Amino acid sequence: MAKKKHAKSSGGEVLSDAKESATIERHWKSAGRPKTRKPPTKYKYVEELAHLQVELIKLQEWVRIKGLKVAVIFEGRDAAGKGGVIKRITESLNPRVCRIVALGTPTERERSQWYFQRYVQHLPAAGEIVLFDRSWYNRAGVEHVMGFCTDAEHQEFLRSCPLFEEMLIQSGIYLVKYWFSVNDEEQEKRFQERIHNPTKRWKLSPMDMESRKHWSEYSRAKDIMFAATDKKRCFWNVVEADDKKKARLNCIAHLLKQIPYENMTPVEIEVPPRQGDIGYKRPKMSSQRFVPKVY
């Protein structure tokens, strides 16, 4: 008897294919319920995530149809869970509408540019949502702490960043900023998990390892950054991330409240009948190269 196939949910729980499909289907059918509903005290992670992902699809369609521009910044400590939240946001959305920007080390040419220039080209156009997996705030964090910029460049960033963000908002961009906060013990636990798990080891860069030696300096840099850039129109939203699953749900639920939207659930599509026989003959199977059936 063949083994029943299983799939892992976003939260790591193992679900049968049928149960996973049924979970999503239930939330599609109840997609008209108010998005401001209060989650139950004893919630089921998969159920809540499914509900929020349905709401994200509504938001996506609203942004696309109304031509809105949305930029979301994710910053925080290493291993604080930023990537996990971004993954849960994007996995149900259209990559043509919602895209991730995760820039690497700047080139020599980019270092000679106006600091914000390399980020400007990635800002959203009408009908787009852009998620910045780290952003221009690198200058206030890693660049400042690790000495990759001068004190004068750091001070200029703190002065000009609020002005830059004010310009973005004034131009019609919805700018939402998240800082993921995790305690020392939980971060250490996650670091150790990544070190001993080959599938997660790639997440640890040499810079991540070096940053462990400057924990207090990073804390001080974050406080200085908040003091200069936590403004009335472009404020920071702190996500308590000691519990990964709760952090994901809380962040997504909060994001949904930042952009007013209406129910734009895609309508059901009527599939036309497939074309009948017109005398077409497939080429011989021997003329094609097939992937070996290893499984």
Summary of the structure (lengths in Angstrom):
residues: 295
radius of gyration: 22.7
end to end distance: 15.8
largest distance: 74.2
contacts: 742
relative contact order: 0.15
helix: 46%
strand: 13%
